[in-house]
Amino acid sequence: MKTLSLILIFLGLSILATEIVNDFYKTKIFYASLDPQKNYSPDTLLVNEETRPSSIGSNKTTWIFHGYCKSDKLKIGISIPMNIVSATNFNRNKIPIWRIKNINDKIIYRRMDNKINSPFSYEMRQYWTSQVFMIATVPALFYYLSIRRKTKKKLEKQIP
C-alpha cells in the first residue's frame, strides 16, 4: 500500500504541475462539460482537408478533418470516428461542432442528434481522469504520512 500511495502522489503531483504549466486547460474543459448549456456554443467547422483512416495494419479508426471555424476563423482540426463519417447523412464540408466559450482553441464534435457527451463518458476520459488523480493525491499523501508515522513509532519501541 505504501508503494501504491507513492505512485498516486507522484501521478497526482505530475498532473497538477502539467495543469499549472498549461493554465489548467483540462480542468477548464472538464468543468465546462459539467454545464454544457451555459459553457458551450454551437459553431461550424468549414473543412479544407481531410485525412482518412488507414485500412492496412493500423489501429487508426478516426477521420481527421482540418479547417477553420465559421465564427472566428480559428484554424483547427478534429477527429471523428469512422462509423460516424461513414453514415449516409454526414456532411464532410461543414461539420457542426461545439465551442467552449472560455477556451478559444478547443472544439468538440456535436453528434447528429445534437447531443454532447457526458463529462464522465469514454470520449472525455482524458479530462476527468486527470481530476481523479489530482484529487486522489491528498488522501494518498495522508495515508503515506500515517504509514511513516506508524513505522517510526514501531522502530522507537524496538530500540530502547
CNS distance restraints for C-alpha pairs under 8 A (distance, minus, plus):
assign (resid   1 and name CA) (resid   5 and name CA) 6.13 0.50 0.50
assign (resid   2 and name CA) (resid   6 and name CA) 6.25 0.50 0.50
assign (resid   2 and name CA) (resid 144 and name CA) 6.16 0.50 0.50
assign (resid   2 and name CA) (resid 147 and name CA) 7.31 0.50 0.50
assign (resid   3 and name CA) (resid   7 and name CA) 6.18 0.50 0.50
assign (resid   4 and name CA) (resid   8 and name CA) 6.21 0.50 0.50
assign (resid   5 and name CA) (resid   9 and name CA) 6.10 0.50 0.50
assign (resid   5 and name CA) (resid 140 and name CA) 4.85 0.50 0.50
assign (resid   5 and name CA) (resid 141 and name CA) 6.92 0.50 0.50
assign (resid   5 and name CA) (resid 143 and name CA) 7.12 0.50 0.50
assign (resid   5 and name CA) (resid 144 and name CA) 6.09 0.50 0.50
assign (resid   6 and name CA) (resid  10 and name CA) 6.10 0.50 0.50
assign (resid   6 and name CA) (resid 140 and name CA) 7.35 0.50 0.50
assign (resid   6 and name CA) (resid 141 and name CA) 7.79 0.50 0.50
assign (resid   6 and name CA) (resid 144 and name CA) 7.21 0.50 0.50
assign (resid   7 and name CA) (resid  11 and name CA) 6.09 0.50 0.50
assign (resid   8 and name CA) (resid  12 and name CA) 5.88 0.50 0.50
assign (resid   8 and name CA) (resid 133 and name CA) 6.91 0.50 0.50
assign (resid   8 and name CA) (resid 136 and name CA) 6.83 0.50 0.50
assign (resid   8 and name CA) (resid 137 and name CA) 5.86 0.50 0.50
assign (resid   8 and name CA) (resid 140 and name CA) 6.42 0.50 0.50
assign (resid   9 and name CA) (resid  13 and name CA) 6.03 0.50 0.50
assign (resid   9 and name CA) (resid 136 and name CA) 7.76 0.50 0.50
assign (resid   9 and name CA) (resid 137 and name CA) 4.84 0.50 0.50
assign (resid   9 and name CA) (resid 138 and name CA) 7.74 0.50 0.50
assign (resid   9 and name CA) (resid 140 and name CA) 6.19 0.50 0.50
assign (resid   9 and name CA) (resid 141 and name CA) 6.30 0.50 0.50
assign (resid  10 and name CA) (resid  14 and name CA) 6.01 0.50 0.50
assign (resid  11 and name CA) (resid  15 and name CA) 6.09 0.50 0.50
assign (resid  11 and name CA) (resid 133 and name CA) 6.71 0.50 0.50
assign (resid  11 and name CA) (resid 134 and name CA) 7.81 0.50 0.50
assign (resid  11 and name CA) (resid 137 and name CA) 7.89 0.50 0.50
assign (resid  12 and name CA) (resid  16 and name CA) 6.06 0.50 0.50
assign (resid  12 and name CA) (resid 130 and name CA) 7.85 0.50 0.50
assign (resid  12 and name CA) (resid 133 and name CA) 4.92 0.50 0.50
assign (resid  12 and name CA) (resid 134 and name CA) 4.39 0.50 0.50
assign (resid  12 and name CA) (resid 135 and name CA) 7.45 0.50 0.50
assign (resid  12 and name CA) (resid 136 and name CA) 7.01 0.50 0.50
assign (resid  12 and name CA) (resid 137 and name CA) 5.16 0.50 0.50
assign (resid  13 and name CA) (resid  17 and name CA) 6.05 0.50 0.50
assign (resid  13 and name CA) (resid 134 and name CA) 6.92 0.50 0.50
assign (resid  13 and name CA) (resid 137 and name CA) 7.16 0.50 0.50
assign (resid  14 and name CA) (resid  18 and name CA) 6.20 0.50 0.50
assign (resid  15 and name CA) (resid  19 and name CA) 6.08 0.50 0.50
assign (resid  15 and name CA) (resid 130 and name CA) 6.56 0.50 0.50
assign (resid  15 and name CA) (resid 133 and name CA) 7.58 0.50 0.50
assign (resid  15 and name CA) (resid 134 and name CA) 6.71 0.50 0.50
assign (resid  16 and name CA) (resid  20 and name CA) 6.16 0.50 0.50
assign (resid  16 and name CA) (resid 134 and name CA) 6.32 0.50 0.50
assign (resid  17 and name CA) (resid  21 and name CA) 6.26 0.50 0.50
assign (resid  18 and name CA) (resid  22 and name CA) 6.17 0.50 0.50
assign (resid  19 and name CA) (resid  23 and name CA) 5.93 0.50 0.50
assign (resid  19 and name CA) (resid  24 and name CA) 4.41 0.50 0.50
assign (resid  19 and name CA) (resid  25 and name CA) 6.47 0.50 0.50
assign (resid  19 and name CA) (resid  26 and name CA) 7.14 0.50 0.50
assign (resid  19 and name CA) (resid  27 and name CA) 7.59 0.50 0.50
assign (resid  20 and name CA) (resid  24 and name CA) 5.66 0.50 0.50
assign (resid  24 and name CA) (resid  28 and name CA) 6.11 0.50 0.50
assign (resid  25 and name CA) (resid  29 and name CA) 6.44 0.50 0.50
assign (resid  25 and name CA) (resid 103 and name CA) 7.95 0.50 0.50
assign (resid  26 and name CA) (resid  30 and name CA) 6.14 0.50 0.50
assign (resid  26 and name CA) (resid 126 and name CA) 7.85 0.50 0.50
assign (resid  26 and name CA) (resid 127 and name CA) 5.29 0.50 0.50
assign (resid  26 and name CA) (resid 130 and name CA) 7.74 0.50 0.50
assign (resid  27 and name CA) (resid  31 and name CA) 6.21 0.50 0.50
assign (resid  27 and name CA) (resid 127 and name CA) 6.71 0.50 0.50
assign (resid  27 and name CA) (resid 131 and name CA) 7.04 0.50 0.50
assign (resid  28 and name CA) (resid  32 and name CA) 6.00 0.50 0.50
assign (resid  28 and name CA) (resid 103 and name CA) 7.69 0.50 0.50
assign (resid  29 and name CA) (resid  33 and name CA) 6.19 0.50 0.50
assign (resid  29 and name CA) (resid 100 and name CA) 7.50 0.50 0.50
assign (resid  29 and name CA) (resid 103 and name CA) 7.68 0.50 0.50
assign (resid  29 and name CA) (resid 127 and name CA) 7.02 0.50 0.50
assign (resid  30 and name CA) (resid  34 and name CA) 6.67 0.50 0.50
assign (resid  30 and name CA) (resid 119 and name CA) 6.45 0.50 0.50
assign (resid  30 and name CA) (resid 124 and name CA) 7.94 0.50 0.50
assign (resid  30 and name CA) (resid 127 and name CA) 5.51 0.50 0.50
assign (resid  30 and name CA) (resid 128 and name CA) 6.32 0.50 0.50
assign (resid  31 and name CA) (resid  35 and name CA) 7.36 0.50 0.50
assign (resid  32 and name CA) (resid  36 and name CA) 6.21 0.50 0.50
assign (resid  32 and name CA) (resid  39 and name CA) 5.44 0.50 0.50
assign (resid  32 and name CA) (resid  40 and name CA) 7.40 0.50 0.50
assign (resid  32 and name CA) (resid 100 and name CA) 7.06 0.50 0.50
assign (resid  33 and name CA) (resid  39 and name CA) 7.38 0.50 0.50
assign (resid  33 and name CA) (resid  40 and name CA) 7.92 0.50 0.50
assign (resid  33 and name CA) (resid 118 and name CA) 7.30 0.50 0.50
assign (resid  33 and name CA) (resid 119 and name CA) 5.33 0.50 0.50
assign (resid  34 and name CA) (resid 118 and name CA) 7.81 0.50 0.50
assign (resid  34 and name CA) (resid 119 and name CA) 5.87 0.50 0.50
assign (resid  35 and name CA) (resid  39 and name CA) 6.30 0.50 0.50
assign (resid  36 and name CA) (resid  40 and name CA) 5.10 0.50 0.50
assign (resid  36 and name CA) (resid 116 and name CA) 7.64 0.50 0.50
assign (resid  37 and name CA) (resid  41 and name CA) 7.82 0.50 0.50
assign (resid  39 and name CA) (resid 100 and name CA) 5.85 0.50 0.50
assign (resid  39 and name CA) (resid 101 and name CA) 5.66 0.50 0.50
assign (resid  39 and name CA) (resid 102 and name CA) 7.50 0.50 0.50
assign (resid  40 and name CA) (resid  98 and name CA) 6.04 0.50 0.50
assign (resid  40 and name CA) (resid  99 and name CA) 5.46 0.50 0.50
assign (resid  40 and name CA) (resid 100 and name CA) 4.65 0.50 0.50
assign (resid  40 and name CA) (resid 101 and name CA) 5.86 0.50 0.50
assign (resid  41 and name CA) (resid  98 and name CA) 5.59 0.50 0.50
assign (resid  41 and name CA) (resid  99 and name CA) 5.23 0.50 0.50
assign (resid  41 and name CA) (resid 100 and name CA) 6.47 0.50 0.50
assign (resid  41 and name CA) (resid 101 and name CA) 6.71 0.50 0.50
assign (resid  42 and name CA) (resid  96 and name CA) 7.25 0.50 0.50
assign (resid  42 and name CA) (resid  97 and name CA) 6.01 0.50 0.50
assign (resid  42 and name CA) (resid  98 and name CA) 4.65 0.50 0.50
assign (resid  42 and name CA) (resid  99 and name CA) 6.17 0.50 0.50
assign (resid  43 and name CA) (resid  69 and name CA) 6.86 0.50 0.50
assign (resid  43 and name CA) (resid  70 and name CA) 6.59 0.50 0.50
assign (resid  43 and name CA) (resid  71 and name CA) 6.59 0.50 0.50
assign (resid  43 and name CA) (resid  96 and name CA) 6.08 0.50 0.50
assign (resid  43 and name CA) (resid  97 and name CA) 5.33 0.50 0.50
assign (resid  43 and name CA) (resid  98 and name CA) 5.79 0.50 0.50
assign (resid  43 and name CA) (resid  99 and name CA) 6.53 0.50 0.50
assign (resid  44 and name CA) (resid  69 and name CA) 5.73 0.50 0.50
assign (resid  44 and name CA) (resid  70 and name CA) 5.45 0.50 0.50
assign (resid  44 and name CA) (resid  71 and name CA) 7.57 0.50 0.50
assign (resid  44 and name CA) (resid  94 and name CA) 6.13 0.50 0.50
assign (resid  44 and name CA) (resid  95 and name CA) 5.55 0.50 0.50
assign (resid  44 and name CA) (resid  96 and name CA) 4.59 0.50 0.50
assign (resid  44 and name CA) (resid  97 and name CA) 5.52 0.50 0.50
assign (resid  44 and name CA) (resid  98 and name CA) 7.98 0.50 0.50
assign (resid  45 and name CA) (resid  67 and name CA) 6.28 0.50 0.50
assign (resid  45 and name CA) (resid  68 and name CA) 5.59 0.50 0.50
assign (resid  45 and name CA) (resid  69 and name CA) 4.58 0.50 0.50
assign (resid  45 and name CA) (resid  70 and name CA) 6.16 0.50 0.50
assign (resid  45 and name CA) (resid  93 and name CA) 7.93 0.50 0.50
assign (resid  45 and name CA) (resid  94 and name CA) 5.60 0.50 0.50
assign (resid  45 and name CA) (resid  95 and name CA) 5.04 0.50 0.50
assign (resid  45 and name CA) (resid  96 and name CA) 6.32 0.50 0.50
assign (resid  45 and name CA) (resid  97 and name CA) 6.57 0.50 0.50
assign (resid  46 and name CA) (resid  67 and name CA) 5.41 0.50 0.50
assign (resid  46 and name CA) (resid  68 and name CA) 5.44 0.50 0.50
assign (resid  46 and name CA) (resid  69 and name CA) 6.11 0.50 0.50
assign (resid  46 and name CA) (resid  70 and name CA) 6.49 0.50 0.50
assign (resid  46 and name CA) (resid  93 and name CA) 5.86 0.50 0.50
assign (resid  46 and name CA) (resid  94 and name CA) 4.85 0.50 0.50
assign (resid  46 and name CA) (resid  95 and name CA) 6.67 0.50 0.50
assign (resid  47 and name CA) (resid  65 and name CA) 6.27 0.50 0.50
assign (resid  47 and name CA) (resid  66 and name CA) 5.68 0.50 0.50
assign (resid  47 and name CA) (resid  67 and name CA) 4.25 0.50 0.50
assign (resid  47 and name CA) (resid  68 and name CA) 6.74 0.50 0.50
assign (resid  47 and name CA) (resid  92 and name CA) 7.00 0.50 0.50
assign (resid  47 and name CA) (resid  93 and name CA) 5.03 0.50 0.50
assign (resid  47 and name CA) (resid  94 and name CA) 6.24 0.50 0.50
assign (resid  47 and name CA) (resid  95 and name CA) 7.50 0.50 0.50
assign (resid  48 and name CA) (resid  65 and name CA) 7.66 0.50 0.50
assign (resid  48 and name CA) (resid  66 and name CA) 5.89 0.50 0.50
assign (resid  48 and name CA) (resid  67 and name CA) 4.78 0.50 0.50
assign (resid  48 and name CA) (resid  68 and name CA) 7.80 0.50 0.50
assign (resid  48 and name CA) (resid  93 and name CA) 7.70 0.50 0.50
assign (resid  49 and name CA) (resid  65 and name CA) 5.96 0.50 0.50
assign (resid  49 and name CA) (resid  66 and name CA) 5.14 0.50 0.50
assign (resid  49 and name CA) (resid  67 and name CA) 6.55 0.50 0.50
assign (resid  50 and name CA) (resid  63 and name CA) 7.07 0.50 0.50
assign (resid  50 and name CA) (resid  64 and name CA) 5.66 0.50 0.50
assign (resid  50 and name CA) (resid  65 and name CA) 4.44 0.50 0.50
assign (resid  50 and name CA) (resid  66 and name CA) 6.11 0.50 0.50
assign (resid  51 and name CA) (resid  63 and name CA) 5.76 0.50 0.50
assign (resid  51 and name CA) (resid  64 and name CA) 5.03 0.50 0.50
assign (resid  51 and name CA) (resid  65 and name CA) 6.40 0.50 0.50
assign (resid  52 and name CA) (resid  62 and name CA) 7.30 0.50 0.50
assign (resid  52 and name CA) (resid  63 and name CA) 4.91 0.50 0.50
assign (resid  52 and name CA) (resid  64 and name CA) 6.69 0.50 0.50
assign (resid  53 and name CA) (resid  60 and name CA) 5.73 0.50 0.50
assign (resid  53 and name CA) (resid  61 and name CA) 5.66 0.50 0.50
assign (resid  53 and name CA) (resid  62 and name CA) 5.71 0.50 0.50
assign (resid  53 and name CA) (resid  63 and name CA) 5.60 0.50 0.50
assign (resid  53 and name CA) (resid  82 and name CA) 7.60 0.50 0.50
assign (resid  54 and name CA) (resid  58 and name CA) 6.04 0.50 0.50
assign (resid  54 and name CA) (resid  60 and name CA) 6.43 0.50 0.50
assign (resid  54 and name CA) (resid  61 and name CA) 7.67 0.50 0.50
assign (resid  61 and name CA) (resid  81 and name CA) 6.11 0.50 0.50
assign (resid  61 and name CA) (resid  82 and name CA) 5.68 0.50 0.50
assign (resid  62 and name CA) (resid  79 and name CA) 5.88 0.50 0.50
assign (resid  62 and name CA) (resid  80 and name CA) 5.27 0.50 0.50
assign (resid  62 and name CA) (resid  81 and name CA) 4.23 0.50 0.50
assign (resid  62 and name CA) (resid  82 and name CA) 4.97 0.50 0.50
assign (resid  63 and name CA) (resid  79 and name CA) 5.46 0.50 0.50
assign (resid  63 and name CA) (resid  80 and name CA) 5.29 0.50 0.50
assign (resid  63 and name CA) (resid  81 and name CA) 6.19 0.50 0.50
assign (resid  63 and name CA) (resid  82 and name CA) 6.03 0.50 0.50
assign (resid  63 and name CA) (resid  85 and name CA) 7.37 0.50 0.50
assign (resid  64 and name CA) (resid  77 and name CA) 6.73 0.50 0.50
assign (resid  64 and name CA) (resid  78 and name CA) 5.64 0.50 0.50
assign (resid  64 and name CA) (resid  79 and name CA) 4.32 0.50 0.50
assign (resid  64 and name CA) (resid  80 and name CA) 6.44 0.50 0.50
assign (resid  65 and name CA) (resid  77 and name CA) 5.37 0.50 0.50
assign (resid  65 and name CA) (resid  78 and name CA) 5.38 0.50 0.50
assign (resid  65 and name CA) (resid  79 and name CA) 6.29 0.50 0.50
assign (resid  65 and name CA) (resid  80 and name CA) 7.91 0.50 0.50
assign (resid  66 and name CA) (resid  75 and name CA) 7.53 0.50 0.50
assign (resid  66 and name CA) (resid  76 and name CA) 5.88 0.50 0.50
assign (resid  66 and name CA) (resid  77 and name CA) 4.09 0.50 0.50
assign (resid  66 and name CA) (resid  78 and name CA) 6.59 0.50 0.50
assign (resid  67 and name CA) (resid  75 and name CA) 5.70 0.50 0.50
assign (resid  67 and name CA) (resid  76 and name CA) 5.79 0.50 0.50
assign (resid  67 and name CA) (resid  77 and name CA) 6.17 0.50 0.50
assign (resid  68 and name CA) (resid  73 and name CA) 5.16 0.50 0.50
assign (resid  68 and name CA) (resid  74 and name CA) 5.10 0.50 0.50
assign (resid  68 and name CA) (resid  75 and name CA) 4.24 0.50 0.50
assign (resid  68 and name CA) (resid  76 and name CA) 5.77 0.50 0.50
assign (resid  68 and name CA) (resid  77 and name CA) 7.88 0.50 0.50
assign (resid  69 and name CA) (resid  73 and name CA) 4.90 0.50 0.50
assign (resid  69 and name CA) (resid  74 and name CA) 5.23 0.50 0.50
assign (resid  69 and name CA) (resid  75 and name CA) 6.69 0.50 0.50
assign (resid  69 and name CA) (resid  76 and name CA) 7.52 0.50 0.50
assign (resid  70 and name CA) (resid  74 and name CA) 7.95 0.50 0.50
assign (resid  74 and name CA) (resid 105 and name CA) 7.53 0.50 0.50
assign (resid  76 and name CA) (resid 105 and name CA) 7.55 0.50 0.50
assign (resid  78 and name CA) (resid 107 and name CA) 7.53 0.50 0.50
assign (resid  78 and name CA) (resid 108 and name CA) 7.70 0.50 0.50
assign (resid  78 and name CA) (resid 109 and name CA) 7.47 0.50 0.50
assign (resid  80 and name CA) (resid  84 and name CA) 6.99 0.50 0.50
assign (resid  80 and name CA) (resid  85 and name CA) 6.98 0.50 0.50
assign (resid  80 and name CA) (resid 109 and name CA) 7.33 0.50 0.50
assign (resid  81 and name CA) (resid  85 and name CA) 6.65 0.50 0.50
assign (resid  82 and name CA) (resid  86 and name CA) 6.04 0.50 0.50
assign (resid  83 and name CA) (resid  87 and name CA) 6.57 0.50 0.50
assign (resid  84 and name CA) (resid  90 and name CA) 7.31 0.50 0.50
assign (resid  85 and name CA) (resid  90 and name CA) 5.89 0.50 0.50
assign (resid  85 and name CA) (resid  92 and name CA) 7.87 0.50 0.50
assign (resid  86 and name CA) (resid  90 and name CA) 7.28 0.50 0.50
assign (resid  91 and name CA) (resid  95 and name CA) 6.33 0.50 0.50
assign (resid  96 and name CA) (resid 109 and name CA) 6.90 0.50 0.50
assign (resid  96 and name CA) (resid 110 and name CA) 5.86 0.50 0.50
assign (resid  96 and name CA) (resid 111 and name CA) 7.97 0.50 0.50
assign (resid  97 and name CA) (resid 107 and name CA) 6.51 0.50 0.50
assign (resid  97 and name CA) (resid 108 and name CA) 5.71 0.50 0.50
assign (resid  97 and name CA) (resid 109 and name CA) 4.64 0.50 0.50
assign (resid  97 and name CA) (resid 110 and name CA) 4.76 0.50 0.50
assign (resid  98 and name CA) (resid 107 and name CA) 5.64 0.50 0.50
assign (resid  98 and name CA) (resid 108 and name CA) 5.10 0.50 0.50
assign (resid  98 and name CA) (resid 109 and name CA) 6.17 0.50 0.50
assign (resid  98 and name CA) (resid 110 and name CA) 5.93 0.50 0.50
assign (resid  99 and name CA) (resid 103 and name CA) 7.99 0.50 0.50
assign (resid  99 and name CA) (resid 104 and name CA) 7.66 0.50 0.50
assign (resid  99 and name CA) (resid 106 and name CA) 6.42 0.50 0.50
assign (resid  99 and name CA) (resid 107 and name CA) 4.81 0.50 0.50
assign (resid  99 and name CA) (resid 108 and name CA) 6.53 0.50 0.50
assign (resid 100 and name CA) (resid 104 and name CA) 6.92 0.50 0.50
assign (resid 100 and name CA) (resid 106 and name CA) 6.39 0.50 0.50
assign (resid 100 and name CA) (resid 107 and name CA) 6.65 0.50 0.50
assign (resid 109 and name CA) (resid 116 and name CA) 7.98 0.50 0.50
assign (resid 110 and name CA) (resid 114 and name CA) 5.81 0.50 0.50
assign (resid 110 and name CA) (resid 115 and name CA) 6.37 0.50 0.50
assign (resid 110 and name CA) (resid 116 and name CA) 6.07 0.50 0.50
assign (resid 111 and name CA) (resid 115 and name CA) 5.65 0.50 0.50
assign (resid 111 and name CA) (resid 116 and name CA) 6.90 0.50 0.50
assign (resid 117 and name CA) (resid 121 and name CA) 6.30 0.50 0.50
assign (resid 117 and name CA) (resid 123 and name CA) 7.22 0.50 0.50
assign (resid 117 and name CA) (resid 124 and name CA) 7.48 0.50 0.50
assign (resid 118 and name CA) (resid 124 and name CA) 7.59 0.50 0.50
assign (resid 119 and name CA) (resid 124 and name CA) 6.00 0.50 0.50
assign (resid 119 and name CA) (resid 128 and name CA) 7.23 0.50 0.50
assign (resid 120 and name CA) (resid 124 and name CA) 6.20 0.50 0.50
assign (resid 120 and name CA) (resid 125 and name CA) 6.61 0.50 0.50
assign (resid 120 and name CA) (resid 128 and name CA) 6.40 0.50 0.50
assign (resid 121 and name CA) (resid 125 and name CA) 6.36 0.50 0.50
assign (resid 124 and name CA) (resid 128 and name CA) 6.71 0.50 0.50
assign (resid 125 and name CA) (resid 129 and name CA) 5.75 0.50 0.50
assign (resid 126 and name CA) (resid 130 and name CA) 6.50 0.50 0.50
assign (resid 127 and name CA) (resid 131 and name CA) 6.87 0.50 0.50
assign (resid 128 and name CA) (resid 132 and name CA) 6.35 0.50 0.50
assign (resid 129 and name CA) (resid 133 and name CA) 6.32 0.50 0.50
assign (resid 130 and name CA) (resid 134 and name CA) 6.22 0.50 0.50
assign (resid 131 and name CA) (resid 135 and name CA) 6.15 0.50 0.50
assign (resid 132 and name CA) (resid 136 and name CA) 5.99 0.50 0.50
assign (resid 133 and name CA) (resid 137 and name CA) 6.30 0.50 0.50
assign (resid 134 and name CA) (resid 138 and name CA) 7.78 0.50 0.50
assign (resid 135 and name CA) (resid 139 and name CA) 7.90 0.50 0.50
assign (resid 136 and name CA) (resid 140 and name CA) 6.18 0.50 0.50
assign (resid 137 and name CA) (resid 141 and name CA) 6.00 0.50 0.50
assign (resid 138 and name CA) (resid 142 and name CA) 6.38 0.50 0.50
assign (resid 139 and name CA) (resid 143 and name CA) 6.01 0.50 0.50
assign (resid 140 and name CA) (resid 144 and name CA) 6.03 0.50 0.50
assign (resid 141 and name CA) (resid 145 and name CA) 6.17 0.50 0.50
assign (resid 142 and name CA) (resid 146 and name CA) 6.17 0.50 0.50
assign (resid 143 and name CA) (resid 147 and name CA) 6.23 0.50 0.50
assign (resid 144 and name CA) (resid 148 and name CA) 6.25 0.50 0.50
assign (resid 145 and name CA) (resid 149 and name CA) 6.12 0.50 0.50
assign (resid 146 and name CA) (resid 150 and name CA) 6.15 0.50 0.50
assign (resid 147 and name CA) (resid 151 and name CA) 6.23 0.50 0.50
assign (resid 148 and name CA) (resid 152 and name CA) 6.05 0.50 0.50
assign (resid 149 and name CA) (resid 153 and name CA) 6.20 0.50 0.50
assign (resid 150 and name CA) (resid 154 and name CA) 6.16 0.50 0.50
assign (resid 151 and name CA) (resid 155 and name CA) 6.17 0.50 0.50
assign (resid 152 and name CA) (resid 156 and name CA) 6.25 0.50 0.50
assign (resid 153 and name CA) (resid 157 and name CA) 6.29 0.50 0.50
assign (resid 154 and name CA) (resid 158 and name CA) 6.42 0.50 0.50
assign (resid 155 and name CA) (resid 159 and name CA) 6.29 0.50 0.50
assign (resid 156 and name CA) (resid 160 and name CA) 7.14 0.50 0.50
